[in-house]
Amino acid sequence: MISRIALFIVMLVPSITNAQLESQFQFSGQNAEVLTAEKKITVVTPEVVQVPDTCTRQVPAGQREVCTQETRYRQECSWVPSSQRCWSEPERICRQVTRYRQECSHGPGRSECRDIPTRQVCVERPTREVCRTRPDGTQHCTTVGGGTHCTTVGGGRDCRDVPGQQICRQVPYSDTDCDTVSRQRCETIPGQNVCENVPYSVPVCRMETQYRTESYACTRPETVNRTAQKTLKSKIEVEVLTNGLVEEFPVQIVITEDSAQFKAFSIDAKLGKEPSVFVVLKKKEVTIASNTRDTIELKSRLILEVLSKEMLPIALPTAITKASVTEASKKLLIVLDGQISATGAVDLKITHKGVLTGTRTIAELVASYPSLGVDLGVVDGKPALSIDLTNALKRDLKKKNMRLSLKLSSTLNLGGVLMNATKPETSKLYEGTFVELK
């Protein structure tokens, strides 16, 4: 363990000014540092003291008779004779009535027939010339066909069924007819004795003690601030998790009191310059080891960790290999190149560029993963995101010209506070990937 002692000589400061212990060490690959620091301080302690004062009190100064009107009650009763109470109530009365409905039927049908007359249809047959060659080489032609050909058509008997005449009659049936009528009901209320409390006023006199105000000497509590000169000392133990990394950079440590009474303190650290590695403040604590009349001794502890960019718990893919969406299930599959963090967030947009409509948004989604609608898996040995677009679709999916814009973000969970001013990249945007519709 490498130890260094830093001693600071400071002047006294008023109690209203925060007293700070400051120290610094140069990191160059060591695993630990032990630092000490001290300064003169003025401690303000509130104290309650008793100071002279004049108080007053009430003392008896005799008695006198005081009379007041007091309300009392007496019971008065009277006989209420019997009476009748009547009221109207609805009553439903029903009776049987005879009603009629119409029933219709058809009588027997009949057959009607008629004779269809015959007629003669004639057509003129065309003539044609038939020629043949004789053995002597001459040609002989004969005219065939021609004349009129007639045929007799029609005749016979045509019959059809004619339905019978419709016959209707009134058929009686029984029905219930109800009405609501008002009936008067009455009841007899028996006679009874009715009592009530009636107020009345009576004068009441009593003797009351009279008082006068008397002053006397007394003391009252008052808070005063007592100041005392003390030395504030601290032993600061610094543990560094180097992970085998060596780089020189200064680390400044500051201890600050949280109250003018110096009953609580806080400790913090910051980098003197920006290193190429990342430094994480994983733990910090400061306690009062002892508090005597002349000295306040503190015990402080810091744990730092040094990480390279490759050691950070964050991974973003280099590119998107392919993207496809299944029309039936509305599932978007994104296959990635490189590594991806196990947890993170997606911010995606799918757009379509039409010839007449221009660019329109098909789907938009912002979600974390892994979650109910976003899963992280492996496809063909590469990391892949499976995303449910059911609730993210704004328009119908298209066969052509669908493009994906995807922003991946990862949480930088370091188990402490990153001290670097320059923060590592925790998100990346991927644009222009063609989305295939399956």
C-alpha positions in Angstrom: 0.0 0.0 0.0 1.3 3.4 -1.0 0.7 6.1 1.6 0.9 9.9 1.1 0.2 12.6 3.6 -1.3 15.9 2.6 -1.4 18.6 5.2 -3.4 21.8 4.7 -2.9 24.9 6.9 -6.1 27.1 6.7 -7.2 30.2 8.5 -10.2 30.3 10.9 -13.5 30.9 9.1 -16.8 32.1 10.6 -19.4 29.5 11.5 -21.7 30.6 8.7 -19.1 29.5 6.1 -18.8 25.8 5.2 -15.5 24.5 6.4 -13.9 22.1 3.9 -11.1 19.6 4.1 -9.5 19.2 0.7 -6.9 16.7 -0.4 -5.5 15.3 -3.7 -3.6 12.3 -4.9 -2.1 11.3 -8.3 -3.3 8.0 -9.6 -0.7 6.0 -11.5 -1.9 2.4 -11.1 -1.8 2.0 -7.3 -4.5 0.0 -5.5 -4.8 2.3 -2.4 -4.0 5.6 -0.9 -4.1 6.9 2.7 -4.4 10.7 3.1 -4.7 13.0 6.1 -5.9 16.5 6.3 -6.7 19.0 9.0 -7.7 22.7 9.6 -8.7 25.0 12.4 -12.4 25.6 12.7 -14.8 27.6 14.8 -17.6 25.4 16.2 -20.9 27.0 17.1 -22.8 25.2 19.8 -26.3 26.4 20.8 -26.9 26.5 24.6 -30.1 27.2 26.5 -29.6 29.6 29.5 -32.0 31.3 31.9 -32.1 35.1 31.8 -34.0 37.5 34.2 -37.5 38.5 33.2 -40.7 39.9 34.7 -43.8 37.6 34.8 -47.4 38.1 35.7 -49.9 35.9 37.5 -53.6 36.1 38.7 -54.2 36.3 42.4 -57.6 36.1 44.3 -59.1 39.6 45.2 -62.3 38.6 46.9 -65.8 37.2 45.9 -69.0 38.6 44.6 -72.5 37.3 43.8 -73.2 36.7 40.1 -76.7 35.9 38.9 -77.7 34.5 35.5 -80.8 33.2 33.8 -80.7 29.5 33.4 -83.0 27.5 31.0 -84.7 24.5 32.4 -87.4 22.1 31.1 -90.7 20.7 32.3 -92.8 18.0 30.8 -96.3 18.9 29.6 -98.8 16.3 28.4 -102.1 16.4 26.5 -104.7 13.8 25.4 -105.1 13.4 21.6 -108.4 11.7 20.8 -108.7 8.9 18.2 -108.9 9.8 14.5 -109.0 8.3 11.1 -106.3 8.4 8.5 -107.3 7.8 4.9 -105.3 7.5 1.7 -105.7 6.5 -1.9 -103.9 3.5 -3.3 -104.0 2.1 -6.9 -105.7 -1.3 -7.6 -105.5 -3.3 -10.8 -108.9 -4.9 -12.0 -108.9 -7.4 -14.8 -111.9 -9.0 -16.7 -112.4 -11.6 -19.5 -113.5 -10.1 -22.8 -114.4 -11.7 -26.2 -112.4 -10.5 -29.2 -112.5 -11.5 -32.9 -109.8 -12.3 -35.4 -110.1 -12.9 -39.2 -109.3 -16.4 -40.6 -109.2 -17.0 -44.4 -109.0 -20.1 -46.5 -109.2 -21.0 -50.3 -112.0 -23.1 -51.8 -111.4 -26.0 -54.2 -109.5 -25.1 -57.4 -110.4 -26.0 -61.1 -108.6 -26.8 -64.3 -109.0 -24.5 -67.4 -108.1 -25.8 -70.9 -108.0 -24.3 -74.4 -107.4 -25.8 -77.9 -104.3 -24.5 -79.7 -104.9 -24.1 -83.5 -102.5 -25.6 -86.1 -100.6 -23.5 -88.7 -98.5 -24.3 -91.8 -95.0 -23.0 -92.0 -93.4 -23.0 -95.5 -89.8 -22.1 -96.6 -88.3 -21.7 -100.1 -85.4 -24.0 -100.8 -82.5 -22.4 -102.8 -81.2 -24.0 -106.0 -77.6 -25.0 -106.7 -75.6 -26.2 -109.7 -73.9 -29.6 -109.6 -71.1 -30.2 -112.2 -69.1 -33.3 -113.1 -66.4 -34.0 -115.7 -67.2 -36.7 -118.4 -64.6 -39.2 -119.6 -64.2 -37.2 -122.8 -63.1 -34.3 -120.7 -66.2 -32.2 -121.1 -68.0 -30.8 -118.1 -71.7 -31.5 -117.6 -73.7 -29.3 -115.0 -77.2 -29.9 -113.6 -79.4 -27.6 -111.5 -80.8 -29.3 -108.3 -82.9 -28.2 -105.4 -85.4 -25.4 -105.4 -89.1 -25.5 -104.7 -91.2 -24.8 -101.5 -91.2 -27.0 -98.4 -94.2 -26.7 -96.0 -94.6 -28.1 -92.4 -97.7 -28.2 -90.2 -97.0 -26.9 -86.6 -99.0 -26.2 -83.4 -102.3 -27.9 -82.5 -103.1 -29.8 -79.3 -104.7 -28.7 -75.9 -103.2 -26.3 -73.2 -104.5 -26.6 -69.6 -103.7 -24.7 -66.3 -104.9 -25.0 -62.6 -107.0 -22.1 -61.3 -107.0 -21.7 -57.4 -110.3 -21.6 -55.6 -111.9 -18.4 -54.2 -110.6 -17.0 -50.8 -113.2 -17.4 -48.0 -112.8 -15.4 -44.8 -114.7 -15.5 -41.5 -114.6 -13.8 -38.0 -113.4 -16.3 -35.3 -114.1 -15.4 -31.6 -111.4 -15.8 -28.9 -111.1 -14.9 -25.2 -108.7 -12.2 -23.9 -108.0 -10.4 -20.6 -108.6 -6.6 -20.2 -107.1 -4.8 -17.2 -107.5 -1.3 -15.7 -105.9 0.5 -12.8 -108.4 2.3 -10.5 -107.9 4.3 -7.3 -109.3 2.9 -4.0 -109.6 4.7 -0.7 -108.3 3.0 2.4 -108.8 4.2 6.0 -107.4 3.2 9.4 -108.3 4.3 12.9 -105.6 5.9 15.0 -106.4 5.2 18.7 -106.3 8.1 21.2 -103.0 8.7 23.1 -101.3 10.9 25.6 -98.7 13.1 23.9 -95.9 14.7 26.1 -93.2 17.2 25.3 -90.4 19.2 27.1 -91.3 22.9 27.4 -88.4 25.2 28.2 -88.6 27.9 30.9 -86.1 30.4 32.5 -85.2 30.8 36.2 -82.7 33.1 37.8 -79.6 31.3 39.4 -77.1 33.1 41.6 -73.7 31.9 42.8 -70.5 33.4 44.4 -67.6 33.9 42.0 -63.9 34.6 43.0 -62.5 37.8 41.6 -58.8 38.0 40.4 -56.2 40.7 39.9 -52.9 40.7 37.9 -49.7 40.7 39.9 -46.1 41.1 38.6 -43.1 39.2 40.0 -39.4 38.6 39.1 -38.7 35.4 37.1 -36.4 33.9 34.5 -37.0 32.7 30.9 -35.0 30.3 28.7 -32.9 31.8 25.9 -30.7 30.1 23.3 -27.2 31.5 22.9 -24.4 30.3 20.6 -21.2 29.3 22.3 -18.1 29.3 20.0 -15.1 27.2 20.5 -11.9 26.8 18.5 -11.2 23.2 17.4 -9.0 21.3 15.0 -10.8 19.3 12.3 -8.8 16.2 11.2 -9.6 13.4 8.8 -8.0 10.1 7.8 -9.1 9.3 4.2 -8.7 5.7 3.0 -9.0 5.4 -0.8 -9.4 1.9 -2.5 -8.9 1.7 -6.3 -10.1 -1.2 -8.4 -7.7 -0.8 -11.3 -8.7 -3.8 -13.4 -5.0 -3.8 -14.5 -5.3 -0.3 -16.1 -2.5 2.3 -15.6 -2.9 6.0 -16.4 -1.8 9.1 -14.5 -4.5 11.6 -13.5 -5.2 13.6 -10.3 -8.1 12.9 -8.0 -9.4 15.7 -5.7 -11.2 14.8 -2.5 -13.4 17.3 -0.5 -15.0 16.8 2.9 -17.7 19.3 3.8 -19.6 19.8 7.1 -23.4 19.7 6.8 -24.1 22.0 9.8 -22.5 24.8 11.8 -22.4 22.5 14.8 -20.1 20.0 12.9 -22.4 17.1 13.7 -22.5 15.6 10.2 -20.2 15.6 7.2 -20.2 14.6 3.6 -17.4 13.5 1.2 -17.0 13.7 -2.6 -14.4 13.3 -5.2 -13.8 14.7 -8.7 -11.2 14.3 -11.4 -8.4 16.9 -11.8 -8.3 16.3 -15.5 -10.2 14.2 -18.0 -8.5 10.8 -18.5 -8.9 8.4 -21.4 -10.2 5.7 -19.1 -13.5 5.9 -17.2 -13.5 6.4 -13.4 -16.5 5.3 -11.3 -17.1 6.5 -7.7 -18.6 3.3 -6.3 -18.7 4.1 -2.5 -18.2 7.1 -0.2 -18.6 7.5 3.5 -17.4 9.7 6.3 -18.1 9.3 10.1 -17.0 11.1 13.3 -14.4 8.9 15.0 -14.1 11.2 18.0 -15.2 14.6 19.2 -13.3 16.1 22.1 -13.0 19.6 23.5 -10.1 20.5 21.1 -10.4 18.1 18.2 -12.9 16.5 15.8 -11.5 13.4 14.1 -13.2 12.0 11.0 -12.8 8.6 9.4 -13.4 8.7 5.6 -13.5 6.0 2.9 -13.7 6.0 -0.9 -13.9 3.2 -3.4 -13.0 4.0 -7.1 -13.0 1.7 -10.1 -11.1 2.3 -13.3 -12.6 0.9 -16.6 -11.7 1.0 -20.2 -14.3 1.6 -22.9 -14.5 -2.1 -23.7 -15.2 -2.9 -20.0 -18.3 -0.8 -19.8 -21.5 -2.8 -19.5 -23.0 -1.5 -22.7 -23.0 -2.9 -26.3 -24.5 -1.4 -29.4 -24.7 -3.3 -32.8 -22.6 -2.2 -35.7 -25.5 -2.5 -38.2 -28.8 -4.0 -39.0 -28.5 -7.2 -41.2 -32.2 -7.4 -42.2 -35.7 -6.5 -41.1 -39.0 -8.3 -42.0 -42.5 -8.2 -40.8 -45.1 -11.0 -40.9 -48.5 -9.7 -42.1 -50.6 -12.3 -40.2 -48.9 -11.9 -36.8 -47.8 -8.3 -37.1 -44.4 -9.4 -35.7 -41.3 -7.3 -36.8 -38.0 -9.3 -36.8 -34.7 -7.2 -36.8 -31.4 -9.2 -37.2 -28.3 -7.3 -35.9 -24.6 -7.4 -36.6 -22.4 -7.3 -33.5 -23.3 -7.3 -29.8 -26.3 -5.8 -28.0 -26.9 -5.1 -24.3 -29.2 -7.5 -22.5 -31.5 -4.7 -21.4 -32.3 -1.4 -23.2 -34.9 0.5 -25.1 -36.1 0.8 -28.7 -37.5 3.8 -30.6 -38.6 2.8 -34.1 -40.5 4.2 -37.0 -41.6 2.4 -40.2 -42.3 4.7 -43.2 -43.6 4.1 -46.7 -42.8 6.3 -49.7 -45.5 6.3 -52.4 -45.5 7.8 -55.9 -48.5 10.0 -55.3 -48.8 10.1 -51.5 -45.2 10.8 -50.5 -43.7 9.5 -47.3 -46.2 8.3 -44.7 -45.7 6.7 -41.3 -46.8 3.0 -41.1 -45.9 2.3 -37.5 -44.3 4.0 -34.4 -43.2 2.4 -31.1 -41.2 3.3 -28.1 -40.6 0.5 -25.6 -38.0 -1.2 -23.3 -36.7 -4.7 -23.8 -37.0 -7.4 -22.7 -40.7 -6.7 -22.2 -44.2 -8.0 -23.1 -44.0 -6.8 -26.7 -40.2 -6.8 -27.3 -38.1 -10.0 -27.1 -34.3 -10.3 -27.5 -33.1 -13.6 -29.1 -30.8 -15.2 -31.6 -31.4 -15.9 -35.4 -28.7 -17.7 -37.4 -26.2 -17.0 -34.7 -26.9 -13.3 -34.6 -28.8 -11.2 -32.0 -32.3 -10.4 -33.1 -35.2 -8.3 -31.8 -38.8 -9.6 -32.1 -41.3 -6.8 -31.8 -45.1 -6.9 -31.7 -46.5 -4.1 -33.9 -50.2 -4.8 -33.2 -50.8 -1.6 -31.2 -48.1 0.4 -33.1 -49.6 0.3 -36.6 -51.1 3.5 -38.0 -51.6 2.4 -41.6 -51.7 -0.9 -43.5 -48.4 -2.7 -44.2 -47.1 -2.3 -47.8 -45.3 -4.7 -50.1 -42.7 -2.2 -51.3 -40.8 0.8 -50.2 -41.1 0.3 -46.4 -38.1 1.6 -44.5 -37.0 1.3 -40.9 -35.6 3.9 -38.6 -34.4 2.4 -35.3 -32.8 4.0 -32.2 -31.3 1.6 -29.7 -30.5 2.8 -26.1 -28.8 1.0 -23.3 -28.7 1.7 -19.6 -25.2 2.4 -18.2 -25.5 0.5 -14.9 -22.0 0.9 -13.3 -23.0 0.4 -9.7 -21.8 4.0 -8.9 -21.4 7.5 -10.2 -19.4 8.1 -13.4 -16.9 10.9 -12.6 -15.9 11.6 -16.2 -17.2 14.8 -17.9 -17.2 13.0 -21.2 -19.9 10.3 -21.1 -19.8 7.1 -23.2 -22.2 6.6 -26.1 -25.4 4.9 -24.7 -27.6 5.1 -27.9 -27.2 4.7 -31.7 -29.5 5.4 -34.6 -29.9 3.1 -37.6 -31.8 4.5 -40.6 -32.8 3.4 -44.1 -33.1 -0.4 -43.7 -35.6 -1.9 -46.1 -38.5 -3.8 -44.4 -39.7 -7.0 -46.2 -43.4 -8.0 -45.9 -44.0 -11.7 -45.5 
